[in-house]
Amino acid sequence: MTPNDKVLFGLGLESGVHQVSEMLGHARRADDAGLDLVSLSDHPYFAERIDAYAALGFVLGATSNITAAVIMTNLPSRPAPLLARTVTGLSTISRGRFVLGIGAGGLWEEIVALGVPRLSPAARVRALEEAIMVVRALSGGGDPVTFDGEFYQVTGLTPAAAPTPPIWIGSLGPKTLAVTGRHADGWIPGHLADWRSTRVAESRPIIDEAAASAGRDPTDVDTIYNVSGRFTRVPLPETRDDEGRWIGGGVAQWVEELTFAVLEHGAAAFIYLLPPGDSISDTTLNLWAHEVVPAVREAIARP
């Protein structure tokens, strides 16, 4: 992307079964504050977490303008043809306020406990690529679809009229990064890797090469960063730890760092996250939504 494109700013919502009031309240506040996006994590094997897609319907119903995403959809537990119907339905109900975040699946011991067959790492990548093809085929209207793949089969299924939502892939390994380049609208680096990290520097060229090989413009694949860290009223002497990870700082330090990420590294979106189980404090939400985000928007809009 270019600095002139709109950069998105989001908030990761709470997902614990004891955090429903916080989740919905913070979604409304993010909407009122003019943030672009809220996200929910997807871990259907954990009883203490709310099912992400069930929660997302309530979040979209409780808000008016903000877009919502599941980051990342646990694909092995959500078969692609049904996932396609779910995401086009949510997109229709919300008037397009939906992004499909998807990955190949990470916590496989927990996934298998759901009764899902275990896949090899290579098979997971192939299943991810097929799933994206199925979701795209079953959206946007058109003739009935027959798809006979290795993992998914549909016969004479009519696509939903709703357009395919933006698809963001969370990927780490070279093969999954290549799938991202061939098919995704956005890439979310894993492990909270950021714009200064070696992981991003080594991974992004794989995405770009795969996109170009598929006849796509690599700049059509945005980079979306999950970010975490402290907000302090006074600057910190160091904003990164010994391993180079961002730890936060004062408002001006956040603004400087995120502006740098956009202007120098082409960052397309930032989603502020807290560790699972934590709740977003009023102070943190206000600093993010009402001080950091407006200042970064202003900085990147300057000629």
C-alpha positions, 0 to 999 in steps of 0.5 A: 500500500501507499501512505495515501491509502487508508490505514486501519486502526483496530481493537482486539476484544475480550473473548472470555465467557466472563467478559461478555459485558466488556466485549460488547461495551468495548466494541460500542466504544471503539465504534463511537471513537471512530476506530475501523475494526474490532477483532475476536480470537477463535479457539472453539476447543476452550470452554472458557472462551466464547465461540468467536462467530457466535460472538461476532454476530452480537458485536456487529448487531451492537455497532453501526459502522465498525468492521469486525473480524475473527483473527484467526478463524480456526479453519480445521474446525470450520469446513470451508463451504459452511464457512463461506455461508457464514461469512457471506451471511455476516457480510450481508447482515452487517452491510459489508462490515466483515473481514475474514481472517484465516489460518491453517490452524495452530494448536493441533492437540486441541483441534484434534480433541474436537474430533477433527482429523490430524493433518500433516503440516504440508496438508494443512497448507493445501487445505488452507489454499483450497478453503480460500478458493472455495470461499471465493467461489461461493461468494459474489453470485454467478453460476452454480459451483462444483469443486472436487478438491483434496479436502473439500467437495461441493456439487452444483452449489449456488454462490451467495450474492454477497461479495467475498469479504477481504481475506487476511491470512496469518502465516509463518512458514514459506509455503503458507506465506506463498499461499498468502501471496497468491490469494490474500488481501492481507497478511498478519505476521505471527507471534506479534512480529512487527515492522522492525523484526527479522521475521517480517523482513525475511517473510515479506519477500516470499509473499511478494514473489508468490503474488507476482508469480500469480500475476498479482500486484504484491502491493495488493497484499496489505500487512496488518500488525497485531500490536501490544504494549504499555501506554504510559503518560511519560516517555519510557527510556527504552521502547523495545526489550533486549530481543527487539520487541516493542514494549510500548511507551508514552503517547508520542513514542507510540505515534512516532513508531506507528507513523514510521511503520506506515511511512517507511514499511507500508503498514496497512493496519494496526490492531491493539491486543491484550493477552487472553484473559485480560480486560482493556482498561478505560485508560488504555482504550482512551489513550489508544482510540482518542490520542494515539490513533488520531495523532498517527492519522494526522501524521501520515496524512501530511504531504 
